[in-house]
């Protein structure tokens, strides 16, 4: 069982995990960052569909 912790800024959890991922594996961290940003970019600019090719 995992006990819950009160969180005043839930978005900070995602950023903390992203920072840890970047420190552990830069390529995976960048891929995760772009994955987090893509829905916002598509919502802000629906006529532009970015094609991200990361290999």
Number of C-alpha atoms within 10 A of each C-alpha: 3 4 4 6 6 6 9 7 8 9 9 11 11 12 12 11 12 18 15 13 17 17 12 11 11 13 14 15 18 15 16 14 16 13 12 13 11 15 12 11 14 13 11 10 11 11 8 10 11 11 7 10 6 8 5
